[in-house]
Amino acid sequence: MSKLLVRETVQYDIAPLIDAMKIEECQAEFYVDARNREEIEEILLKHKKKFRRILYEICMGRYGKDLYGKENVSERAAQVTAMKFKGKENVRIACKEFFRGGKKVVMIAKIIKKSQKNKKLVKQIYEKIGGYEYEFKK
């Protein structure tokens, strides 16, 4: 078995968004993969309204196929989820959930799901992400 590479995260501050939504307490912490931080933050800024809706669903502990859900492509990608920003581009942010001292959601990579044509490529990306490990620093 190969040794897993531990990737670096940066905690993502959702407090201003949570306060605006009148959520008393969110049961999840949010992080961004340090390697892809700029690209991910660009998407979040571009789709701010939809991101708020996704955060609300995650904070409420809900999954769904339209905003945020598990990407059940294989056993290797069991903890992989996606934030879905559907529209012209059909952009997704691939995430991985961890349950260590509470729920932690790491936003990892931008994926553009064009159609069923790239289904195999998306599956490979999700499986790769399924093998990622992270160190969480506050």
Secondary structure, DSSP 8 states (H G I E B T S, - for coil): -----EEEEEE---HHHHHHHT-S--SEEEEEEGGGHHHHHHHHHHTHHHHHHHHHHHHTT---SSSEEE--S-GGGTTEEEEEE-SSS-EEEEEEEEESSSEEEEEEEEEE--SGGGHHHHHHHHHHHHT-EEE---
